[in-house]
């Protein structure tokens, strides 16, 4: 059975004109405001009433925008290698955090603690900027050919990074250069403890990522080589092509019925793909190419390259007999409906589990049907009570969702009193619950829950402050220990393993401390008192130690390259690493042993290559006589 979302006609006129410069990606906050990055070096805000405010100037070329739980806005500045922060009061901090020279930050997310993560196409890295603005420009570095272009975050603060890789090898036959085996197209999962795994492969170039409430991952695959489409990846890592899209799907969004939408930059339209994988074109953006896309309150919005915003209502409704009420007719064979918001109504989503009625009417309720004393929630200016009425037969249960805050509960007025609906969930800006009957509903917070949330927020703030203080103390102790190491090197005093441990410099053990000190003391005084040189030498011994252990089985060639064991230009990196893995542990516990083995394997490969070339040459000469 399908879901009730009819295809809309093309929108000839833009919904909003922001300016004359191209718009980029979009996001929203819990209050229903839309934020859009603009190449005009600003962030545009569209309020729920449609008022437009331009916030700026930001850094140069703000592409991607994100909002944290406190209402702070963050955007990546692709031409400045920075992240800007805009506070709810409108204070702009363009020097909030750096992503590293030449990093070219492309997109970003914010975790629950306020840490900002960016993916950087210029140097294949993920950067982390703490809520205090402390930057870790190379928080994570990917291997050669693995270019990170998209990032998403789930409820557990796991990161998902889309890899749009270039060609791994350029010496293949032309018909194999752009084959799936020679291009890296995948989503990698990064846990909060920084464990990286390849979750699954995708279509070509996963340009954007979204996640549904069940933890399924969806990617908009921008590359044309394998066809424009959307990949779906289950939490277990099973990847399938959900459906095809228009040309060059740039960004992706999901609605409360789990329909997927993409902004098709090449074909200037919006695709919709149902959970069953049925693709349709939702509508056209006219002469403008859409870039960003967003679901909000029963509508799909796109940010376009001509400075306009397009709006696509997901359901065509008619006016009911009551002022501001809306009626949606449900066609045979569908199981759900989304009714867009208006000035008096929140967006309403219904998912039917049994017999489906012919029509649904949503009516704004002006006054609370219960007394204030018996109402278990606080009615504020934003609280909207909705009476849902059905036409036709309804049996079984239905999931009801109303626009609301993440702290809200969904209440149902039944039997003369308000009751909290069971099976509460929150996704896509809506509070949901399960009902077996229809009457007034409200999404609101309770006084007790609000107080508890305030207490929890205070405790979280205190814990956060304590953690930041502890982190600052550890950082001061680390820097002092590092200064002590360089001081001892200057005066040629003995170093200890404990000194390196206090300085948080890994890789130094009782077995290699003497060799490390000897190598550092062999450097000119100016070099050995440079902590970066100390870190470089220590890292070399850390990598050597890993090679000498079972960790060598999981190591990639870039680790060998960065400490000079394998030349960066070598075409035999995989074979050389494999040769080292085959060595007994006792034959790969020093740099010299590993280097000798690699050099010997390199010579063997060259001898085989020369021998093969000679055979080919002899055969060629024989057949030309």
C-alpha positions in Angstrom: 0.0 0.0 0.0 1.2 3.5 -0.8 1.2 6.7 1.2 -1.0 9.7 0.4 1.3 12.3 -1.1 0.1 13.5 -4.5 2.5 14.9 -7.0 2.3 18.7 -7.1 2.4 20.8 -10.2 5.5 22.9 -11.0 5.9 26.2 -9.1 6.3 28.9 -11.7 7.0 31.7 -9.1 9.4 31.5 -6.2 8.0 31.5 -2.7 10.6 34.0 -1.4 13.3 36.0 -3.1 16.3 36.3 -0.6 18.7 38.2 -2.9 20.6 38.0 -6.1 23.4 35.7 -4.9 23.2 31.9 -5.0 21.8 30.1 -2.0 23.3 27.0 -0.6 22.2 24.5 2.1 19.3 24.8 4.6 18.4 23.9 8.2 15.7 24.7 10.8 15.4 25.2 14.5 12.8 24.0 17.0 10.8 27.2 16.6 10.2 26.6 12.9 12.7 29.2 11.6 14.6 28.3 8.4 18.3 29.2 7.9 20.1 29.3 4.6 23.7 29.8 3.7 24.4 32.3 0.9 27.4 33.0 -1.3 26.8 36.6 -0.5 28.6 35.9 2.7 25.6 35.9 4.9 23.0 33.6 6.5 19.3 34.2 5.7 16.6 33.5 8.3 13.0 33.0 7.4 10.5 33.1 10.3 7.4 30.9 10.5 5.4 33.9 9.4 7.6 34.3 6.3 9.7 37.3 7.4 13.2 37.3 5.9 16.3 38.6 7.8 19.8 38.5 6.5 22.5 37.9 9.1 26.0 38.9 8.2 28.7 39.3 7.2 29.9 35.8 7.9 33.1 34.4 6.5 33.4 33.9 2.8 31.1 31.4 1.0 29.0 30.0 3.9 27.8 26.7 2.4 26.3 24.6 5.1 24.3 25.8 8.1 23.5 24.0 11.4 21.7 25.0 14.6 22.4 23.7 18.1 19.9 23.1 20.9 20.6 26.6 22.3 19.7 28.3 19.1 23.3 29.1 18.0 23.8 29.1 14.3 27.0 27.7 12.7 28.1 27.8 9.1 31.2 26.7 7.3 33.1 29.3 5.3 34.6 27.3 2.4 37.0 30.0 1.2 38.3 30.9 4.7 38.7 27.4 6.2 36.7 28.5 9.2 33.4 28.1 11.0 31.3 31.1 12.0 29.0 31.1 15.1 25.9 33.4 15.3 24.4 33.6 18.8 20.6 33.9 19.3 21.3 37.6 20.1 22.8 38.0 16.6 26.4 38.3 17.7 28.6 37.0 14.9 31.9 35.3 15.7 33.6 34.6 12.3 36.8 33.4 14.1 34.8 30.9 16.2 36.9 27.9 14.9 39.4 27.0 12.3 39.3 23.8 10.2 42.9 23.9 9.0 44.8 25.6 6.2 43.6 24.3 2.8 40.9 22.2 4.3 38.0 23.7 2.3 35.2 22.8 4.9 32.1 21.6 3.0 29.4 20.6 5.5 29.0 20.4 9.3 26.9 19.0 12.2 26.6 19.8 15.9 26.4 17.1 18.6 24.5 17.3 21.9 27.5 18.8 23.7 27.8 21.7 21.2 30.9 20.3 19.5 31.0 21.2 15.8 32.3 18.6 13.2 33.1 19.6 9.6 34.1 17.5 6.6 36.8 19.1 4.6 37.2 18.3 0.9 40.6 20.0 0.6 42.6 17.7 2.7 40.3 14.7 3.3 39.8 15.4 7.0 37.1 15.8 9.7 37.6 18.8 12.0 36.3 19.1 15.5 35.6 22.4 17.2 34.5 22.3 20.8 31.7 24.5 22.2 34.4 26.8 23.5 35.9 27.3 20.0 38.9 25.1 20.5 39.9 23.5 17.2 41.2 20.1 16.3 41.8 20.7 12.6 42.8 17.2 11.9 40.5 15.3 14.2 40.4 12.5 11.7 42.2 12.1 8.4 41.1 9.7 5.6 43.3 7.9 3.2 44.3 8.9 -0.3 41.4 9.1 -2.7 38.8 9.2 0.1 37.2 12.7 -0.2 34.6 13.4 2.5 31.7 15.5 1.2 28.8 15.0 3.5 28.2 14.4 7.2 25.2 13.6 9.4 24.7 12.8 13.1 22.3 10.5 14.9 20.7 10.6 18.4 23.7 8.9 20.0 26.2 11.4 18.5 27.5 8.8 16.0 28.8 10.6 12.9 28.1 9.4 9.3 30.5 10.7 6.6 29.8 10.3 2.9 32.9 9.5 0.9 33.0 10.6 -2.7 36.4 9.2 -3.8 38.4 9.9 -6.9 40.0 7.2 -9.0 42.1 4.8 -6.9 44.2 3.7 -9.9 44.7 5.6 -13.2 46.6 2.8 -14.9 43.5 0.7 -15.7 41.9 0.2 -19.1 39.6 3.1 -19.9 36.5 1.1 -19.4 37.5 0.3 -15.9 38.7 3.7 -14.7 35.2 4.8 -13.4 34.0 1.3 -12.4 32.6 0.9 -8.9 35.7 -1.1 -7.9 37.9 1.9 -8.8 35.9 4.6 -7.1 35.3 5.0 -3.3 31.6 5.6 -2.7 30.6 4.8 0.8 29.4 5.9 4.2 31.7 5.7 7.2 30.5 5.6 10.8 32.5 7.4 13.5 31.5 6.7 17.1 32.0 9.3 19.8 35.1 7.4 20.9 36.5 7.9 17.3 36.1 4.3 16.1 35.8 4.4 12.3 34.1 1.7 10.3 32.8 1.5 6.7 29.0 1.2 7.2 28.2 0.4 3.5 28.8 1.4 -0.1 26.5 3.8 -1.9 25.7 5.1 -5.4 28.2 7.5 -6.8 29.2 10.5 -4.7 26.9 10.6 -1.6 26.5 14.4 -1.6 24.1 14.6 1.4 22.9 12.3 4.1 19.7 12.0 6.2 18.6 9.6 8.9 15.1 8.3 9.7 13.7 7.6 13.2 14.6 3.9 12.9 18.2 4.7 12.2 18.2 4.0 8.4 20.7 6.1 6.5 19.8 7.7 3.1 22.2 9.4 0.7 21.7 11.6 -2.3 24.1 10.2 -4.9 25.2 13.1 -7.1 27.5 11.3 -9.5 26.2 10.4 -12.9 28.4 7.4 -13.8 26.1 4.9 -12.1 22.9 6.9 -12.5 21.4 9.5 -10.1 19.7 7.9 -7.2 19.2 7.5 -3.5 20.8 4.8 -1.4 19.3 3.3 1.8 21.5 1.8 4.4 20.0 -0.1 7.3 21.6 0.1 10.8 23.1 -3.3 10.1 24.9 -1.9 7.1 22.7 -3.4 4.3 22.8 -1.0 1.4 20.3 -0.9 -1.5 19.3 1.7 -4.1 15.9 3.0 -2.9 15.0 4.8 -6.1 16.1 7.0 -8.9 16.0 10.8 -8.9 16.3 13.7 -11.3 19.7 14.9 -12.5 22.5 15.7 -9.9 20.6 15.3 -6.6 22.4 17.8 -4.3 20.7 17.5 -1.0 18.2 15.2 0.7 15.3 15.5 3.2 12.8 13.2 4.8 9.2 13.7 5.9 7.3 12.2 8.9 6.0 9.4 6.6 9.5 8.5 5.6 9.2 9.7 2.1 12.5 10.9 0.7 13.1 14.1 -1.3 16.1 15.4 -3.2 16.9 18.8 -4.7 18.0 18.0 -8.3 20.5 20.6 -9.2 20.9 19.4 -12.8 17.2 18.9 -13.8 15.9 21.9 -11.7 13.2 19.9 -9.8 12.5 17.9 -6.7 12.2 14.2 -6.6 10.1 12.2 -4.1 10.7 8.5 -3.4 8.2 6.6 -1.2 9.4 4.0 1.4 8.5 1.4 -1.2 11.0 2.9 -3.6 8.5 4.5 -6.0 10.0 7.7 -7.5 8.1 10.7 -8.8 8.8 14.3 -9.5 7.2 16.4 -6.7 7.6 19.7 -8.7 9.9 22.0 -10.7 11.9 25.0 -9.5 11.5 26.7 -12.8 14.7 28.2 -14.2 16.5 28.0 -10.9 18.7 25.1 -9.9 17.9 23.9 -6.3 20.7 23.3 -3.9 19.4 23.0 -0.3 16.2 21.1 0.6 14.3 21.0 3.8 11.1 19.5 5.2 9.1 21.7 7.6 5.5 21.6 8.8 4.0 19.7 5.9 6.0 21.5 3.2 9.2 20.9 1.2 11.4 24.0 0.7 14.4 24.4 -1.7 17.2 27.0 -1.7 18.0 27.9 -5.2 21.0 29.2 -7.1 19.2 32.4 -8.2 18.7 33.6 -4.7 15.1 32.3 -4.4 13.3 29.8 -2.1 10.7 27.4 -3.5 7.9 25.9 -1.4 6.0 22.7 -2.2 2.9 21.8 0.0 2.9 18.0 0.4 -0.9 17.7 0.4 -3.6 19.6 -1.4 -6.3 20.5 1.1 -9.7 22.3 1.0 -11.1 24.7 3.6 -13.5 23.2 6.1 -16.7 24.9 7.4 -14.9 26.1 10.5 -12.5 29.1 10.0 -8.9 28.0 9.4 -9.8 24.3 9.3 -8.4 22.1 6.6 -9.8 18.9 4.9 -7.7 16.3 3.2 -9.4 13.6 1.1 -7.6 10.2 1.2 -7.5 8.1 -1.9 -8.0 4.4 -1.8 -5.0 2.3 -1.0 -3.0 4.9 1.0 -2.0 4.7 4.6 -0.9 8.1 5.7 -1.4 11.9 5.2 0.5 15.1 6.0 -1.6 18.2 6.4 0.5 21.4 6.2 0.4 24.0 8.9 -1.3 27.4 8.7 -1.5 30.4 11.0 -4.0 28.6 13.4 -2.9 24.9 13.0 0.3 23.0 13.4 1.3 20.5 10.7 -0.5 17.2 11.4 0.6 13.8 10.3 -1.6 10.7 10.5 -0.4 7.1 9.9 -3.2 4.5 9.9 -2.7 1.0 11.1 -6.1 -0.4 10.3 -9.0 0.6 8.1 -8.4 4.0 6.6 -11.1 6.7 6.5 -12.1 8.6 3.4 -11.1 12.1 4.7 -9.6 13.9 7.6 -10.5 17.3 8.9 -8.3 19.3 11.3 -9.9 22.1 13.2 -8.3 24.7 15.5 -9.7 24.6 19.0 -9.9 28.1 20.4 -10.5 27.3 24.0 -9.3 24.5 26.3 -12.1 22.0 26.7 -10.9 21.2 30.2 -10.4 23.4 33.2 -7.0 24.9 33.8 -6.6 23.0 37.1 -7.3 19.7 35.5 -5.0 20.3 32.5 -1.7 18.5 33.0 0.3 20.8 30.7 1.0 24.5 30.5 -0.8 26.4 27.7 1.5 29.1 26.3 1.2 31.3 23.2 2.7 28.6 21.0 0.3 25.8 22.2 -2.2 24.8 19.6 -5.1 22.5 20.3 -6.3 20.6 17.2 -9.6 18.7 16.8 -9.1 15.8 14.4 -12.3 14.5 12.8 -12.6 11.6 10.3 -15.1 10.8 7.6 -15.7 7.2 6.8 -14.7 4.0 8.6 -11.7 3.8 10.9 -10.7 0.7 12.8 -7.5 -0.3 14.7 -5.0 2.3 15.7 -3.3 5.4 14.2 -0.2 7.4 14.9 -0.9 11.1 15.4 1.9 13.6 15.0 1.8 17.4 15.7 4.5 20.0 15.3 6.1 20.6 18.7 9.3 20.9 20.7 11.5 17.9 21.6 10.5 18.3 25.2 6.7 18.3 24.5 4.3 15.4 25.1 1.2 14.6 23.0 -2.1 14.8 24.8 -5.5 13.5 23.8 -8.8 14.9 25.2 -11.0 11.8 25.8 -13.6 10.9 28.4 -13.7 14.5 29.6 -10.0 14.8 30.5 -6.6 15.1 28.9 -4.5 12.0 28.7 -1.0 11.6 27.6 -0.8 9.3 24.5 1.4 6.2 24.7 4.3 5.2 22.5 5.6 8.7 22.3 8.3 9.5 19.6 9.8 12.6 18.3 11.2 13.1 14.8 11.3 15.8 12.2 10.0 18.4 14.5 6.9 16.5 15.5 5.6 14.8 18.6 3.8 11.5 18.0 1.7 9.1 19.9 -0.7 6.2 19.2 -4.5 6.5 19.4 -7.6 4.5 18.7 -10.0 7.4 18.6 -10.1 11.0 17.4 -11.0 14.2 19.2 -8.8 17.2 20.3 -5.1 16.7 20.6 -2.3 19.0 21.8 1.5 19.0 21.8 2.7 20.7 25.0 5.1 20.4 27.9 4.0 19.8 31.5 5.0 22.1 34.3 6.6 19.2 36.2 8.5 18.1 33.1 9.6 21.6 32.4 11.0 22.0 35.9 12.7 18.6 35.7 14.2 19.7 32.3 15.4 22.9 33.9 17.0 21.0 36.7 18.6 18.6 34.3 19.8 21.5 32.1 21.4 23.1 35.2 23.1 19.8 36.2 24.3 19.3 32.6 25.7 22.9 32.6 27.5 22.2 35.8 28.8 18.9 34.6 29.9 20.6 31.3 31.7 23.4 33.3 33.4 20.8 35.5 34.5 18.8 32.4 35.8 21.9 30.7 37.7 22.9 33.8 39.2 19.4 34.1 40.1 19.4 30.4 41.8 22.8 30.8 43.7 21.5 33.8 44.8 18.4 31.8 45.8 20.7 28.9 47.9 22.9 31.2 49.6 19.8 32.7 50.3 18.4 29.3 51.9 21.6 28.0 54.0 21.9 31.2 55.2 18.3 30.7 56.1 19.0 27.0 58.0 22.1 28.0 59.9 20.0 30.6 60.9 17.5 27.8 62.2 20.2 25.5 64.1 21.7 28.5 65.8 18.4 29.2 66.7 17.9 25.6 68.3 21.3 25.5 70.6 20.4 28.4 71.0 16.7 27.2 69.4 15.3 30.3 67.9 11.8 30.4 64.2 11.5 29.4 61.7 9.0 31.0 58.7 7.1 29.7 56.7 8.8 32.5 57.6 12.2 31.1 56.2 11.3 27.7 53.0 9.8 29.3 52.4 13.1 31.3 52.9 15.0 28.0 50.3 12.8 26.3 52.8 11.8 23.7 52.1 8.1 22.8 54.4 5.4 21.4 57.2 5.7 24.0 58.1 2.6 26.0 60.9 1.3 28.1 62.1 -0.7 25.1 62.5 2.3 22.8 63.1 5.3 25.2 66.9 5.1 24.7 66.6 5.1 20.9 64.1 8.0 21.0 66.4 10.1 23.2 69.4 9.2 21.0 67.6 10.3 17.8 66.4 13.5 19.4 69.8 14.4 20.8 71.3 13.8 17.3 69.2 16.7 16.0 70.5 20.3 16.0 69.6 22.0 19.3 67.1 24.3 17.6 65.2 21.2 16.3 65.3 19.0 19.3 63.8 21.8 21.5 61.0 22.2 19.0 58.0 20.2 20.4 56.8 19.5 16.9 60.1 17.7 16.1 59.7 15.7 19.4 56.2 14.7 18.3 57.4 13.7 14.9 60.1 11.4 16.3 57.7 10.0 18.9 55.1 9.3 16.2 57.6 7.4 14.2 58.2 5.1 17.1 54.5 4.8 17.8 53.9 3.6 14.2 56.9 1.2 14.4 55.5 -0.2 17.6 52.1 -0.7 15.9 53.8 -2.5 13.0 55.5 -4.8 15.4 52.2 -5.8 17.0 49.0 -7.4 15.8 47.8 -3.9 14.9 49.8 -4.2 11.7 46.9 -6.3 10.3 44.6 -3.2 10.4 47.1 -0.6 9.3 46.9 1.2 5.9 49.8 2.3 3.7 49.5 6.0 4.7 50.9 5.2 8.1 54.0 3.7 6.4 54.3 6.7 4.1 54.1 9.4 6.7 57.2 8.0 8.6 59.2 7.4 5.4 59.0 3.6 5.2 57.3 3.7 1.8 57.8 6.5 -0.8 54.6 8.5 -1.4 55.1 7.9 -5.1 55.3 4.2 -4.9 52.7 2.2 -6.9 53.2 -0.9 -4.8 52.0 0.3 -1.4 49.5 -2.5 -0.9 52.1 -5.2 -1.8 54.8 -3.7 0.4 52.4 -3.5 3.4 51.3 -7.1 2.8 55.0 -8.1 2.8 55.6 -6.5 6.2 52.5 -8.2 7.6 53.9 -11.6 6.6 57.1 -11.0 8.6 57.5 -12.7 12.0 56.9 -10.2 14.8 60.6 -10.4 15.8 61.6 -9.2 12.4 59.5 -6.1 12.3 60.1 -4.4 15.7 62.6 -1.8 14.6 62.5 0.8 11.9 65.7 -0.5 10.3 64.3 -4.1 10.0 61.0 -2.9 8.5 62.8 -0.6 6.1 65.2 -3.3 5.0 62.3 -5.7 4.4 60.4 -3.1 2.4 63.5 -2.3 0.3 64.1 -6.0 -0.4 60.5 -6.5 -1.5 60.7 -3.4 -3.7 63.8 -4.9 -5.4 62.0 -8.2 -5.9 59.0 -6.5 -7.5 61.3 -4.5 -9.8 63.2 -7.7 -10.8 59.9 -9.4 -11.6 58.8 -6.4 -13.5 62.0 -6.2 -15.5 61.9 -9.9 -16.2 58.3 -9.7 -17.5 59.3 -6.7 -19.6 62.1 -8.6 -21.2 59.9 -11.6 -22.0 57.4 -9.3 -23.6 60.1 -7.6 -25.6 61.5 -11.0 -26.8 58.0 -12.2 -27.8 57.4 -9.0 -29.6 60.7 -9.3 -31.5 60.0 -12.9 -32.4 56.6 -12.2 -33.9 57.8 -9.2 -35.9 60.4 -11.2 -37.9 
